[in-house]
Amino acid sequence: MDPTLIQRLKALSSAEDFLDFFGVPYEPRIVQVNRLHILKRFYQYLHKTPGLSNLDEIEMFRRYRELLVQAYADFVASTPAKEKVFKVFQDADGRQSVPVSALLDSLAQRRPMAA
């Protein structure tokens, strides 16, 4: 019995593996810089798309390929900072602020108590 599409996908590990498997042409320099972002966006698209599990293998392959093409295209035309796939980019455009008082409180807690 041939493995299912999902079983075959579980054997893939890199963005290049996924792009090659689905026959998506890509620029290596774009993938090298954005591989995790592309895979995360692909995952997000898969989870936002209803009814994928109800498709037959051929239609599922076609639909997954479309979503991967879309995820890759997001980073051809944009940047990780603009796409905000990961939380670090979602929080204040990748910048987080910590009040000085919080730093001072943290330092005070770490200092050994004077005997």
Contact map, one row per residue, 1 for C-alpha under 8 A:
1110000000000000000000000000000000000000000000000000000000000000000000000000000000000000000000000000000000000000000
1111000000000000000000000000000000000000000000000000000000000000000000000000000000000000000000000000000000000000000
1111101100000000000000000000000000000000000000000000000000000000000000000000000000000000000000000000000000000000000
0111111100000000000000000000000000000000000000000000000010000000000000000000000000000000000000000000000000000000000
0011111110000000000000000000000000000000000000000000000010001000000000000000000000000000000000000000000000000000000
0001111111000000000000000000000000000000000000000000000000000000000000000000000000000000000000000000000000000000000
0011111111100000000000000000000000000000000000000000000000000000000000000000000000000000000000000000000000000000000
0011111111110000000000000000000000000000000000000000000000000000000000000000000000000000000000000000000000000000000
0000111111110000010000000000000000000000000000000000000000000000000000000000000000000000000000000000000000000000000
0000011111111000000000000000000000000000000000000000000000000000000000000000000000000000000000000000000000000000000
0000001111111000000000000000000000000000000000000000000000000000000000000000000000000000000000000000000000000000000
0000000111111100110000000000000000000000000000000000000000000000000000000000000000000000000000000000000000000000000
0000000001111110110000000000000000000000000000000000000000000000000000000000000000000000000000000000000000000000000
0000000000011111110000000000000000100000000000000000000000000000000000000000000000000000000000000000000000000000000
0000000000001111111000000000001000110110000000000000000000000000000000000000000000000000000000000000000000000000000
0000000000000111111100000000001000100000000000000000000000000000000000000000000000000000000000000000000000000000000
0000000000011111111110000000000000000000000000000000000000000000000000000000000000000000000000000000000000000000000
0000000010011111111111000000000000000000000000000000000000000000000000000000000000000000000000000000000000000000000
0000000000000011111111111100000000000000000000000000000000000000000100000000000000000000000000000000000000000000000
0000000000000001111111111000000000000000000000000000000000000000000000000000000000000000000000000000000000000000000
0000000000000000111111110000000000000000000000000000000000000000000000000000000000000000000000000000000000000000000
0000000000000000011111110000000000000000000000000000000000001000100000000000000000000000000000000000000000000000000
0000000000000000001111111000000000000000000000000000000000000000000000000000000000000000000000000000000000000000000
0000000000000000001111111100000000000000000000000000000000000000100010000000000000000000000000000000000000000000000
0000000000000000001100111110000000000000000000000000000000000000000000000000000000000000000000000000000000000000000
0000000000000000001000011111011000000000000000000000000000000000000000000000000000000000000000000000000000000000000
0000000000000000000000001111111000000000000000000000000000000000000000000000000000000000000000000000000000000000000
0000000000000000000000000111111100000000000000000000000000000000000000000000000000000000000000000000000000000000000
0000000000000000000000000011111110000000000000000000000000000000000000000000000000000000000000000000000000000000000
0000000000000000000000000111111111100000000000000000000000000000000000000011000000000000000000000000000000000000000
0000000000000011000000000111111111100100000000000000000000000000000000000000000000000000000000000000000000000000000
0000000000000000000000000001111111100000000000000000000000000000000000000000000000000000000000000000000000000000000
0000000000000000000000000000111111100000000000000000000000000000000000000000000000000000000000000000000000000000000
0000000000000000000000000000011111111100000000000000000000000000000000000010000100000000000000000000000000000000000
0000000000000111000000000000011111111110000000000000000000000000000000000000000000000000000000000000000000000000000
0000000000000010000000000000000001111111000000000000000000000000000000000000000000000000000000000000000000000000000
0000000000000000000000000000000001111111100000000000000000000000000000000000000100001100000000000000000000000000000
0000000000000010000000000000001001111111110000000000000000000000000100110110000000000000000000000000000000000000000
0000000000000010000000000000000000111111111000000000000000000000000000100000000000000000000000000000000000000000000
0000000000000000000000000000000000011111111100000000000000000000000000000000000000001000000000000000000000000000000
0000000000000000000000000000000000001111111110000000000000000000000000100000000000001000000000000000000000000000000
0000000000000000000000000000000000000111111111000000000000000000001101100000000000000000000000000000000000000000000
0000000000000000000000000000000000000011111111100000000000000000000000000000000000000000000000000000000000000000000
0000000000000000000000000000000000000001111111110000000000000000000000000000000000000000000000000000000000000000000
0000000000000000000000000000000000000000111111111000000000000000001000100000000000000000000000000000000000000000000
0000000000000000000000000000000000000000011111111001000000000001001000000000000000000000000000000000000000000000000
0000000000000000000000000000000000000000001111111100000000000000000000000000000000000000000000000000000000000000000
0000000000000000000000000000000000000000000111111100000000000000000000000000000000000000000000000000000000000000000
0000000000000000000000000000000000000000000011111111000000000000000000000000000000000000000000000000000000000000000
0000000000000000000000000000000000000000000000111111000000000000000000000000000000000000000000000000000000000000000
0000000000000000000000000000000000000000000000001111111000000000000000000000000000000000000000000000000000000000000
0000000000000000000000000000000000000000000001001111111000010010000000000000000000000000000000000000000000000000000
0000000000000000000000000000000000000000000000000011111000010000000000000000000000000000000000000000000000000000000
0000000000000000000000000000000000000000000000000011111100000000000000000000000000000000000000000000000000000000000
0000000000000000000000000000000000000000000000000011111111110000000000000000000000000000000000000000000000000000000
0000000000000000000000000000000000000000000000000000011111110000000000000000000000000000000000000000000000000000000
0001100000000000000000000000000000000000000000000000001111111000000000000000000000000000000000000000000000000000000
0000000000000000000000000000000000000000000000000000001111111100000000000000000000000000000000000000000000000000000
0000000000000000000000000000000000000000000000000000001111111110000000000000000000000000000000000000000000000000000
0000000000000000000000000000000000000000000000000001101111111111000000000000000000000000000000000000000000000000000
0000100000000000000001000000000000000000000000000000000011111111100000000000000000000000000000000000000000000000000
0000000000000000000000000000000000000000000000000000000001111111110000000000000000000000000000000000000000000000000
0000000000000000000000000000000000000000000000000001000000111111111000000000000000000000000000000000000000000000000
0000000000000000000000000000000000000000000001000000000000011111111100000000000000000000000000000000000000000000000
0000000000000000000001010000000000000000000000000000000000001111111110000000000000000000000000000000000000000000000
0000000000000000000000000000000000000000000000000000000000000111111111000000000000000000000000000000000000000000000
0000000000000000000000000000000000000000010011000000000000000011111111100000000000000000000000000000000000000000000
0000000000000000001000000000000000000100010000000000000000000001111111110000000000000000000000000000000000000000000
0000000000000000000000010000000000000000000000000000000000000000111111111000000000000000000000000000000000000000000
0000000000000000000000000000000000000000010000000000000000000000011111111100000000000000000000000000000000000000000
0000000000000000000000000000000000000110110010000000000000000000001111111110000000000000000000000000000000000000000
0000000000000000000000000000000000000100000000000000000000000000000111111111000000000000000000000000000000000000000
0000000000000000000000000000000000000000000000000000000000000000000011111111100000000000000000000000000000000000000
0000000000000000000000000000000000000100000000000000000000000000000001111111110000100000000000000000000000000000000
0000000000000000000000000000010001000100000000000000000000000000000000111111111100100000000000000000000000000000000
0000000000000000000000000000010000000000000000000000000000000000000000011111111000000000000000000000000000000000000
0000000000000000000000000000000000000000000000000000000000000000000000001111111000000000000000000000000000000000000
0000000000000000000000000000000000000000000000000000000000000000000000000111111101100000000000000000000000000000000
0000000000000000000000000000000000000000000000000000000000000000000000000011111111100000000000000000000000000000000
0000000000000000000000000000000001001000000000000000000000000000000000000010011111111000100000000000000000000000000
0000000000000000000000000000000000000000000000000000000000000000000000000000001111110000100011000000000000000000000
0000000000000000000000000000000000000000000000000000000000000000000000000000011111110000100000000000000000000000000
0000000000000000000000000000000000000000000000000000000000000000000000000110011111111000000000000000000000000000000
0000000000000000000000000000000000000000000000000000000000000000000000000000000111111111110010000000000000000000000
0000000000000000000000000000000000001001100000000000000000000000000000000000000100111110110000000000000000000000000
0000000000000000000000000000000000001000000000000000000000000000000000000000000000011111110000000000000000000000000
0000000000000000000000000000000000000000000000000000000000000000000000000000000000011111111000000000000000000000000
0000000000000000000000000000000000000000000000000000000000000000000000000000000000010111111011100000000000000000000
0000000000000000000000000000000000000000000000000000000000000000000000000000000111011111111111100000000000000000000
0000000000000000000000000000000000000000000000000000000000000000000000000000000000011111111111000000000000000000000
0000000000000000000000000000000000000000000000000000000000000000000000000000000000000011111111110000000000000000000
0000000000000000000000000000000000000000000000000000000000000000000000000000000000000000111111110000000000000000000
0000000000000000000000000000000000000000000000000000000000000000000000000000000010010001111111100000000000000000000
0000000000000000000000000000000000000000000000000000000000000000000000000000000010000001111111110000000000000000000
0000000000000000000000000000000000000000000000000000000000000000000000000000000000000001101111111000000000000000000
0000000000000000000000000000000000000000000000000000000000000000000000000000000000000000001101111100000000000000000
0000000000000000000000000000000000000000000000000000000000000000000000000000000000000000000000111110000000000000000
0000000000000000000000000000000000000000000000000000000000000000000000000000000000000000000000011111011000000000000
0000000000000000000000000000000000000000000000000000000000000000000000000000000000000000000000001111111000000000000
0000000000000000000000000000000000000000000000000000000000000000000000000000000000000000000000000111111100000000000
0000000000000000000000000000000000000000000000000000000000000000000000000000000000000000000000000011111110000000000
0000000000000000000000000000000000000000000000000000000000000000000000000000000000000000000000000111111111000000000
0000000000000000000000000000000000000000000000000000000000000000000000000000000000000000000000000111111111100000000
0000000000000000000000000000000000000000000000000000000000000000000000000000000000000000000000000001111111110000000
0000000000000000000000000000000000000000000000000000000000000000000000000000000000000000000000000000111111111000000
0000000000000000000000000000000000000000000000000000000000000000000000000000000000000000000000000000011111111100000
0000000000000000000000000000000000000000000000000000000000000000000000000000000000000000000000000000001111111110000
0000000000000000000000000000000000000000000000000000000000000000000000000000000000000000000000000000000111111110000
0000000000000000000000000000000000000000000000000000000000000000000000000000000000000000000000000000000011111111000
0000000000000000000000000000000000000000000000000000000000000000000000000000000000000000000000000000000001111111000
0000000000000000000000000000000000000000000000000000000000000000000000000000000000000000000000000000000000111111100
0000000000000000000000000000000000000000000000000000000000000000000000000000000000000000000000000000000000001111110
0000000000000000000000000000000000000000000000000000000000000000000000000000000000000000000000000000000000000011111
0000000000000000000000000000000000000000000000000000000000000000000000000000000000000000000000000000000000000001111
0000000000000000000000000000000000000000000000000000000000000000000000000000000000000000000000000000000000000000111
